[in-house]
Amino acid sequence: MRKRCLTKPNVSKKVDMVIHQCQEEIKSSLIEDALKIFTAEHGSQWHDRRKRDADEGGLDFSHPTIVSHEDKWIAGCLMQCVYRKNGAIDKNGWPTLDGLVSLYTDGVNEHGYFMATLRGVDRCLKGTSKKYQIKRNDAAENFEQCEVAFDVFDCISDMITDYCSGQSEHEH
């Protein structure tokens, strides 16, 4: 069996170029949101609101990566920002097949890697679209964008890891 994934993709360089800017955007957004909530609720119902949100069950997503909802949301918002700054998001805020494939395969000249990434991105986008009942013609809400971006990133990472380790079913 031939070795796979000998060339490192440029995706980590592309992430490094925008991650600090994305972190600042997320931090500003979180501070603004917290201030709005505090002002609207005068701070006294903050705990009750978070408990109510958790009790509604809307936050219970089955996913192989175990992280708290807050960590998943922040990581997803960072990935959404990275995707946006690398042209992998459409006008409605959803990740795109061509943008993601371009981001994850940039710098790699291995046909098998490209095809595995294409299949993986396609499968991950279809899976998250079904999971979140995405209507691609509708504008994404901020919270949706972050959760979708996290799941897409996690899924694509798993698919690429499977391919590079020789565990995927496709050998060409």
Steps between C-alpha positions, in 0.01 A plus 500: 500500500631845407558755771229763528498864595871560447446868417367717781205718392516878545186508714695544826687799351169649385349452848808655665466807276147583620454332839606801713263729310223240539568468874465877540172499302360217716612669821334829397182318400486308831551819701228681300258208545570474872446873540169484309379209714612668822330825403181327384470278805671726755729210579265333748354238268829403327532170687130417454524567126802271456330228703180537295697481172670182619172347621331555165717229350583705193868484588532122503682412177639154464855531378813289525710787638410561863529866594277734695238685301676833565838368383342345192323825420814714537712255298227492236485879483878507452473245218210692343720810500795308353273354232356845422843662471611220265198522267338177617164656604213596269303827514255347750772392746516127416823311423543411131630184337740672262628745764567228758664265249722785382594593859578144609687393183700816427865408454440126458559335161378152593196387304387253769515768770299739283235236425480389865461863608234563235304192612550589866389861461197390299404241764558744787297780340213263425512361855499839669232631261277210600586524871424872520225494233684766301323680222795636301294785354424637847746720686673318785457626854825566688452212744419263211808607307730422792351159576497398135860620451616296802333182379623551143858557621490201735350274234745605226794459738385145579457416129846631409656319796331177390632542146855586608515209744375262231170433678267637234332261261628684191852411392549713187 
